[in-house]
């Protein structure tokens, strides 16, 4: 694939000798964009293929994707709405994997707090786990949704 003057394939990227800083910037911005989008693209495509073809889509899954990765990407993409995805604001895929554990109506608030407060993935995971623990206790104590 060519991005500006860069030649990019699954093994790496090369630039011609006459490439300038702007050429590198263009290629790097594309690569960063692809890194952020790829997990969502894979998850959304897996979910859509399953909806359309049932288990018949499994043969189209690349061997380079492990079963655990496939399941994680599918689950996160299915549970985190496109509107809640903010990949260019410093959150990792692990943040979204954790946010997928939350009810949909809490995801935006928690993700926004992670962005605003610079919460790393481990801290974010702890905050979400504590919130879910408290919610479970409230439901057990009072019943129904709290």
BELBELJO-V453240 format. One record per pair of residues at least 12 apart in sequence whose ideal C-beta (glycine too) atoms are under 10 Angstrom apart, sorted by sequence separation. I is the first residue (numbers start at 1). J is the second residue. D is the distance in Angstrom with one decimal. If there is no record, write none. Layout:
BEGIN
[[I/J/D] [I/J/D]]
END
This chain:
BEGIN
[[1/13/9.6] [15/27/7.1] [45/57/9.2] [46/58/9.6] [49/61/8.6] [58/70/9.2] [84/96/8.3] [98/110/8.4] [99/111/5.5] [134/146/9.3] [5/18/7.7] [6/19/7.6] [14/27/9.8] [98/111/9.5] [111/124/8.7] [114/127/8.1] [5/19/4.9] [13/27/6.4] [46/60/9.2] [85/99/9.5] [110/124/7.6] [113/127/7.8] [114/128/9.4] [4/19/8.3] [5/20/8.6] [13/28/9.2] [45/60/9.1] [46/61/7.3] [80/95/9.8] [84/99/7.2] [95/110/8.9] [96/111/7.7] [99/114/8.2] [45/61/9.7] [80/96/5.3] [84/100/9.7] [95/111/6.8] [98/114/9.0] [5/22/9.4] [6/23/7.0] [13/30/9.6] [76/93/7.4] [79/96/9.0] [80/97/8.8] [110/127/7.2] [4/22/8.3] [5/23/4.5] [6/24/7.9] [13/31/7.2] [76/94/9.7] [79/97/9.5] [84/102/9.8] [96/114/10.0] [110/128/6.3] [4/23/5.3] [5/24/8.8] [8/27/7.1] [42/61/9.3] [46/65/8.8] [77/96/8.8] [80/99/5.9] [95/114/5.7] [3/23/9.3] [4/24/8.9] [6/26/7.5] [7/27/9.3] [42/62/9.1] [73/93/8.4] [76/96/5.3] [79/99/8.2] [80/100/5.3] [84/104/7.8] [91/111/6.5] [95/115/9.0] [4/25/9.0] [5/26/8.0] [6/27/3.6] [72/93/8.6] [76/97/5.2] [79/100/4.0] [91/112/10.0] [107/128/9.8] [110/131/7.6] [4/26/4.2] [5/27/7.5] [6/28/8.8] [8/30/7.7] [72/94/9.8] [75/97/8.0] [76/98/9.2] [78/100/8.1] [79/101/8.1] [80/102/9.1] [85/107/9.7] [86/108/9.1] [89/111/8.6] [92/114/9.7] [106/128/8.9] [3/26/6.5] [4/27/5.8] [8/31/7.3] [42/65/7.2] [73/96/9.9] [76/99/8.1] [77/100/8.6] [79/102/8.6] [81/104/6.5] [84/107/4.8] [89/112/9.1] [91/114/6.1] [98/121/7.1] [3/27/5.1] [6/30/7.8] [46/70/6.3] [50/74/7.6] [72/96/10.0] [73/97/9.0] [76/100/4.6] [79/103/9.6] [80/104/8.2] [83/107/9.5] [84/108/5.3] [90/114/8.4] [91/115/6.4] [95/119/8.0] [97/121/8.7] [98/122/9.7] [101/125/9.0] [2/27/9.6] [3/28/9.5] [4/29/9.7] [6/31/8.5] [46/71/9.2] [49/74/9.8] [72/97/6.1] [75/100/6.1] [76/101/9.7] [79/104/7.5] [83/108/7.7] [84/109/9.9] [86/111/6.3] [89/114/9.2] [90/115/6.1] [95/120/8.9] [96/121/10.0] [99/124/8.0] [106/131/7.6] [3/29/9.0] [4/30/7.9] [8/34/8.8] [43/69/9.9] [47/73/9.0] [75/101/9.7] [81/107/7.5] [84/110/9.5] [85/111/8.6] [86/112/8.2] [89/115/5.0] [94/120/9.2] [95/121/5.9] [98/124/5.7] [99/125/9.9] [102/128/6.1] [106/132/9.5] [3/30/4.6] [42/69/8.4] [43/70/8.7] [46/73/6.6] [47/74/5.6] [80/107/6.2] [81/108/8.7] [84/111/6.1] [89/116/9.6] [94/121/4.1] [98/125/4.9] [101/128/6.0] [3/31/7.9] [42/70/8.0] [43/71/9.9] [45/73/9.3] [46/74/4.7] [47/75/9.2] [50/78/9.5] [72/100/9.0] [79/107/8.4] [80/108/9.8] [84/112/9.4] [86/114/9.4] [90/118/7.7] [91/119/9.0] [92/120/8.6] [93/121/9.1] [94/122/8.8] [96/124/10.0] [97/125/8.9] [98/126/9.5] [100/128/9.7] [101/129/8.1] [1/30/9.2] [43/72/8.3] [44/73/8.8] [45/74/9.5] [46/75/9.9] [48/77/9.5] [86/115/6.7] [90/119/9.9] [92/121/5.7] [95/124/5.5] [98/127/8.8] [99/128/7.1] [102/131/7.4] [103/132/9.2] [106/135/9.0] [39/69/9.0] [43/73/3.8] [44/74/9.0] [47/77/5.7] [91/121/8.7] [94/124/8.0] [95/125/8.6] [98/128/5.1] [101/131/9.5] [102/132/7.3] [3/34/9.3] [42/73/5.0] [43/74/5.4] [46/77/7.4] [47/78/5.3] [80/111/8.5] [94/125/7.7] [98/129/8.4] [101/132/6.5] [41/73/9.2] [42/74/8.4] [43/75/7.9] [45/77/8.7] [46/78/9.1] [92/124/9.1] [103/135/8.3] [1/34/9.9] [39/72/8.7] [40/73/8.2] [43/76/5.9] [44/77/5.0] [91/124/8.5] [95/128/9.4] [102/135/9.2] [39/73/5.5] [43/77/2.7] [44/78/8.7] [38/73/9.2] [42/77/7.9] [43/78/7.3] [40/76/8.4] [41/77/8.9] [43/79/9.7] [39/76/7.4] [40/77/6.0] [43/80/9.0] [39/77/7.8] [44/82/8.2] [40/80/8.7] [40/82/8.0] [103/145/8.7] [40/85/6.2] [39/85/9.8] [40/87/7.2] [37/85/9.3] [39/87/8.5] [36/85/9.3] [38/87/9.8] [36/86/9.7] [37/87/6.7] [43/93/9.6] [36/87/3.8] [37/88/9.6] [35/87/8.8] [36/88/6.3] [36/89/9.9] [39/92/9.7] [40/93/8.7] [43/96/9.5] [10/64/8.9] [33/87/8.7] [39/93/4.9] [32/87/9.7] [33/88/8.1] [36/91/9.3] [38/93/9.2] [32/88/8.6] [36/92/9.5] [40/96/8.5] [36/93/8.7] [39/96/7.9] [35/93/9.6] [39/97/9.2]]
END
